[in-house]
Amino acid sequence: MTTLKNNEQQPTANVALSHLNQQGEANMVDVTEKAMTSRTATAQGIISMNAATFELITTGKHKKGDVFAVARIAGIQAAKKCSDLIPLCHPLMLTKVQVDFTLDTENQQVIVTSLCRLTGQTGVEMEALTAASVACLTLFDMCKAADPAMEIHGIKVLTKEGGKSGHWQAK
């Protein structure tokens, strides 16, 4: 394991990183000349819990109310605030944010899927990842008294469309 201290450079790879300038310093990518295209990304996160907590939230008996409604709003709000959280993300005019929940009763887990869309000059993967992550964190926050051992995992981009690279889908 390598630990980096302040002002220490990361090992270089054969791939150019767009968020580093020629001196290796953090750099916000200039998208001025990029074409305006329709861009969409979907992401997911999974939160696993014990059977009692899963039943509590899926039957609507949680004393805090509808945890899914709160987590959905939190995910949507997080996508809209992504550039406030991730330093080099561009502030974006999102035209669609959607957060959905799939209940996996066999494994007592909730699969959170987010979709972000816009017409713009840069992609929306970070916004989709942020929405899924914060929705999972909100479910954790609302249920931590009942199950402090919950686990959040599987946060990843599922698909992205638009821009120069076109369509991409996770395997």
HUCORHU-V852446 format. One record per pair of residues at least 24 apart in sequence whose ideal C-beta (glycine too) atoms are under 10 Angstrom apart, sorted by the first residue. I is the first residue (numbers start at 1). J is the second residue. If there is no record, write none. Layout:
i->[I I]
j->[J J]
This chain:
i->[18 19 19 19 20 26 26 27 28 28 28 28 28 29 29 29 29 29 30 30 31 31 31 31 31 31 32 33 34 34 34 34 34 35 35 35 35 35 36 36 36 36 36 37 37 37 37 37 37 37 37 37 37 37 38 38 38 38 38 38 38 38 39 39 39 39 39 39 39 39 39 39 39 39 39 39 39 39 39 40 40 40 40 40 40 40 40 40 40 40 40 40 40 40 41 41 41 41 41 41 41 41 41 41 41 41 41 41 41 41 41 41 41 41 41 42 42 42 42 42 42 42 42 42 42 42 42 42 42 42 42 42 42 42 42 43 43 43 43 43 43 43 43 43 43 43 43 43 43 43 43 43 43 43 43 43 43 43 44 44 44 44 44 44 44 44 44 44 44 44 44 44 44 44 44 44 45 45 45 45 45 45 45 45 45 45 45 45 45 45 45 45 45 45 45 45 46 46 46 46 46 46 46 46 46 46 46 46 46 46 46 46 47 47 47 47 47 47 47 47 47 47 47 47 47 47 47 47 47 47 47 47 48 48 48 48 48 48 48 48 48 48 48 48 48 49 49 49 49 49 49 49 49 49 49 49 49 50 50 50 50 50 50 51 51 51 52 52 52 53 53 53 53 53 53 53 53 53 53 54 54 54 54 54 54 54 54 54 54 54 55 55 56 56 56 57 57 57 57 57 57 57 57 58 58 58 58 58 62 62 62 63 63 63 64 64 64 64 64 65 66 67 67 67 67 67 67 67 68 68 68 68 68 68 68 68 68 68 70 70 70 70 70 71 71 71 71 71 71 71 71 71 71 71 71 71 71 72 72 72 72 72 72 72 72 72 72 73 73 73 74 74 74 74 74 74 74 74 74 74 75 75 75 75 75 75 75 75 75 75 75 75 75 75 75 75 75 76 76 76 76 76 77 77 77 77 77 78 78 78 78 78 78 78 78 78 78 78 79 79 79 79 79 79 79 79 79 79 79 79 79 80 80 80 80 81 81 81 82 82 82 82 82 82 82 82 82 82 83 83 83 84 85 85 85 85 86 86 86 86 88 89 89 89 89 89 89 90 90 90 90 90 92 92 92 92 92 92 92 92 92 93 93 93 94 94 94 94 94 94 95 95 95 96 97 97 97 97 98 98 99 99 99 99 99 99 100 100 101 101 108 108 109 109 109 109 109 110 110 110 110 110 111 111 112 112 112 112 112 112 112 113 114 115 115 116 117 117 118 119 120 120 121 122 122 123 123 123 123 123 123 123 123 124 124 124 124 124 125 125 125 125 125 126 128 128 128 128 128 129 129 129 130 132 132 132]
j->[88 87 88 89 88 87 88 88 83 87 88 89 90 88 89 90 121 122 90 121 90 120 121 122 123 163 121 121 120 121 122 163 164 120 121 162 163 164 118 119 120 121 162 118 119 120 121 122 123 161 162 163 164 166 95 117 118 119 120 161 162 163 92 95 116 117 118 119 120 121 122 123 124 125 127 160 161 162 163 95 96 115 116 117 118 123 124 125 128 159 160 161 162 167 79 114 115 116 117 118 123 124 125 126 127 128 129 131 157 158 159 160 161 162 168 98 100 113 114 115 116 117 124 125 128 129 131 132 157 158 159 160 161 169 170 79 112 113 114 115 116 124 125 126 127 128 129 130 131 132 133 155 156 157 158 159 160 170 100 102 111 112 113 114 128 129 132 133 135 136 154 155 156 157 158 170 75 110 111 112 113 114 129 131 132 133 134 135 136 137 139 152 153 154 155 156 102 104 107 109 110 111 112 113 132 136 151 152 153 154 155 156 71 101 108 109 110 111 112 135 136 137 138 139 140 143 147 150 151 152 153 154 104 107 108 109 110 111 147 149 150 151 152 153 154 107 108 109 110 139 140 143 146 147 149 150 151 108 143 146 147 149 150 105 108 147 108 146 147 108 139 143 144 145 146 147 148 149 150 103 104 105 107 108 109 110 143 146 147 150 105 108 143 146 147 101 103 110 139 142 143 146 147 101 103 105 108 110 142 143 146 142 145 146 141 142 143 145 146 142 142 101 110 138 139 141 142 143 99 100 101 103 110 112 135 138 139 142 135 138 139 141 142 99 101 110 112 134 135 136 137 138 139 140 141 142 143 97 98 99 100 101 112 114 131 135 138 99 135 138 99 131 134 135 136 137 138 139 141 142 99 100 101 112 113 114 128 130 131 132 133 134 135 136 137 138 139 114 116 131 134 135 130 131 134 135 138 114 127 129 130 131 132 133 134 135 137 138 114 115 116 124 126 127 128 129 130 131 132 134 135 116 127 130 131 127 130 134 116 124 125 126 127 128 129 130 131 134 126 127 130 130 126 130 133 134 126 127 129 130 126 122 124 125 126 127 130 120 121 122 123 126 116 118 120 121 122 123 124 126 127 118 119 120 118 120 124 127 128 131 119 120 124 124 124 127 128 131 128 131 128 131 132 134 135 138 132 135 135 139 147 150 150 151 152 153 154 135 136 139 143 150 136 154 136 137 138 139 152 154 155 158 158 158 159 160 161 162 162 162 162 163 163 162 163 157 160 161 162 163 164 165 168 157 160 161 162 163 157 158 159 160 168 157 156 157 158 159 160 155 156 157 155 156 157 158]
